[in-house]
C-alpha cells in the first residue's frame, strides 16, 4: 500500500476530509471565538458613547464623512477570522459582539444591532471565503475590513440614511470603507499577530505561524 493511500485511508477512518480543516470547529475554537466576541462587544459598548463627540465635529464639516468612525464596530469579525481561521468565524464573532452590545443596551435597539452585526460579519466572511480560508495576509485582512464596511455601509444607508442624495452616499461609503480597511482590517491583522507572538494562540494556525516567524 502506498503512503498516499494509507494517509487517505487514515483520514477516512477518522471521519476527516483532507484539506477541509477550515470546516471543522474544535471546542477550543468555539471557546476562543466566544471570548473574542464578548471582549469585542464590550469595546462596541464603549464606542457607542465615545463616537458621539467625533461625530458631532465631523458631520458639520462634510456630511457623510462620519463613516470614518465606523471601523471600531467592524473589527470583531475580521479579528475572529484571522485568529480562528474557520468558516463562519467572522460572522460568529461579529454577531456575538453585537449580541453583547444589544443585551447591555444601546441607542439603536436590539434587533437592528443584531442585524447590523450579521451583515457586517458576512461582509468580512465573504472575503475570507473568496480566498478559500487559506490566505491570512495583511492585504486579505484589509479587504475583509473593507468588505465588512461596505456591507455595513450599504445596510446603514438603507436603514438610517434612506433618501440621502448621491453626494452623501458616495462620501459615506468611501469614508466607511477607508475606516474598515484601516481599523477593522490592518489594525486587526497587527493585533492578531501581536496576540499570536505571546504564545496564547499556539493551538491555532495563526499562533503556529507566529512561532515559525520567530
C-alpha positions in Angstrom: 0.0 0.0 0.0 1.4 3.4 -0.9 1.9 6.2 1.6 -0.8 8.4 -0.1 -3.3 5.5 0.0 -2.5 4.9 3.7 -2.9 8.6 4.5 -6.3 8.8 2.7 -7.5 5.7 4.5 -6.5 7.1 7.8 -8.3 10.3 7.1 -11.5 8.4 6.1 -11.2 6.2 9.2 -11.1 9.3 11.4 -14.1 10.8 9.5 -12.0 13.7 8.2 -11.7 15.1 4.7 -8.2 16.2 3.8 -7.9 19.9 3.0 -11.2 20.8 4.7 -9.9 21.6 8.2 -11.4 25.0 8.0 -14.9 23.4 8.2 -14.2 21.6 11.4 -14.7 23.6 14.6 -13.0 22.3 17.8 -14.1 23.1 21.3 -11.1 25.4 21.7 -12.2 27.3 18.5 -15.6 27.9 20.0 -14.3 29.0 23.4 -11.7 31.4 22.0 -14.2 32.8 19.4 -16.7 33.4 22.2 -14.1 35.2 24.3 -13.2 37.4 21.4 -16.9 38.1 20.7 -17.6 39.1 24.3 -14.5 41.3 24.5 -15.3 43.0 21.2 -18.8 43.6 22.4 -17.5 45.5 25.4 -15.4 47.6 23.1 -18.6 48.2 21.0 -20.3 49.5 24.1 -17.6 51.9 24.9 -17.5 53.2 21.3 -21.3 53.5 21.3 -20.8 56.5 23.5 -17.2 57.5 22.6 -18.0 58.1 18.9 -20.6 60.8 19.7 -18.0 63.6 20.2 -16.1 63.0 17.0 -19.3 62.6 15.1 -20.5 66.0 16.3 -17.3 67.5 15.0 -17.2 65.7 11.6 -20.8 65.9 10.4 -20.9 69.7 10.0 -17.6 69.7 8.1 -18.8 67.2 5.4 -22.0 65.2 5.6 -21.2 61.5 5.2 -17.6 61.7 6.4 -18.8 60.3 9.8 -18.3 57.0 8.1 -14.7 57.3 9.2 -15.9 56.4 12.7 -17.4 53.0 11.7 -14.2 51.0 12.0 -14.4 50.1 15.7 -17.7 48.4 15.1 -16.3 46.3 12.3 -13.1 44.8 13.7 -14.6 41.8 15.6 -15.4 39.7 12.5 -12.0 40.3 10.9 -10.1 39.6 14.1 -12.1 36.5 14.7 -11.5 35.2 11.2 -7.8 35.9 11.3 -7.3 34.1 14.6 -9.8 31.2 14.4 -9.4 30.6 10.6 -12.6 28.6 10.4 -15.6 29.0 8.1 -18.1 31.1 9.9 -15.7 32.6 12.4 -16.1 36.2 11.2 -19.9 36.0 11.3 -19.9 34.3 14.7 -17.5 36.7 16.4 -19.1 39.9 14.9 -22.6 38.7 15.7 -21.7 37.7 19.3 -20.2 41.1 19.8 -23.4 42.7 18.6 -25.4 40.4 21.0 -23.4 41.7 23.9 -24.0 45.3 22.8 -27.7 44.7 22.3 -28.2 42.9 25.7 -26.5 45.6 27.7 -28.3 48.3 25.7 -27.6 50.9 23.1 -29.3 53.7 21.3 -30.2 51.6 18.2 -32.3 48.9 19.6 -31.7 45.2 20.0 -32.9 43.7 16.7 -31.2 46.3 14.5 -28.0 45.8 16.4 -28.1 42.1 15.8 -29.0 42.6 12.1 -26.0 45.0 11.7 -23.7 42.5 13.3 -24.8 39.8 11.0 -24.4 41.9 7.9 -21.0 43.2 8.9 -19.8 39.8 9.8 -21.0 38.4 6.5 -19.1 41.1 4.6 -15.8 40.0 6.2 -16.7 36.3 5.9 -17.2 36.6 2.1 -13.7 37.9 1.6 -12.1 35.1 3.6 -14.3 32.6 1.6 -13.1 34.3 -1.6 -9.6 33.1 -0.7 -10.9 29.7 0.4 -9.8 30.3 4.0 -6.2 29.8 3.0 -4.8 33.3 2.9 -4.4 35.4 6.0 -2.0 38.2 4.9 -2.3 41.9 5.5 -3.9 42.6 2.1 -6.6 39.9 2.8 -7.2 41.4 6.2 -7.6 44.9 4.7 -10.0 43.5 2.1 -12.0 41.8 4.8 -12.2 45.0 6.8 -13.3 46.9 3.6 -15.9 44.1 2.9 -17.4 44.4 6.4 -17.5 48.2 5.9 -19.1 48.1 2.5 -21.8 45.6 3.7 -22.4 47.6 6.9 -22.4 50.9 5.0 -25.0 49.8 2.5 -27.1 48.5 5.3 -26.8 51.8 7.2 -27.8 53.7 4.1 -30.9 51.6 3.7 -32.0 51.7 7.4 -30.7 55.0 8.7 -29.9 57.3 5.8 -32.8 56.4 3.4 -33.3 59.2 0.9 -29.8 60.5 1.1 -28.5 62.2 -2.0 -25.7 60.9 -4.3 -23.0 63.1 -2.7 -23.8 61.9 0.9 -24.0 58.3 -0.3 -20.6 58.4 -2.1 -18.8 60.2 0.7 -20.3 58.0 3.4 -19.4 54.7 1.5 -15.8 55.9 0.8 -15.4 57.0 4.4 -16.7 53.8 5.9 -14.6 51.6 3.6 -11.5 53.5 4.4 -12.2 53.1 8.1 -13.0 49.5 7.7 -9.8 48.8 5.8 -7.6 50.6 8.2 -9.1 49.9 11.6 -11.0 46.7 11.1 -8.6 45.3 8.6 -5.0 46.5 9.1 -5.2 47.0 12.9 -6.9 43.7 13.4 -4.1 42.0 11.5 -1.5 43.7 13.7 -3.4 42.8 16.8 -3.8 39.1 15.7 0.0 38.9 15.2 0.7 40.6 18.5 -1.5 38.1 20.4 0.0 35.2 18.5 3.5 36.3 19.4 2.7 35.9 23.1 2.1 32.1 22.6 -1.5 32.4 23.6 -2.6 31.0 20.2 -0.2 28.1 19.8 -3.2 25.7 19.3 -4.2 27.7 16.2 -2.7 28.1 12.8 -2.3 31.8 13.4 -0.2 31.1 16.5 2.0 28.4 14.9 2.8 30.7 12.1 3.9 33.4 14.5 6.2 30.9 16.3 7.8 29.9 12.9 8.5 33.5 12.1 10.2 34.0 15.4 
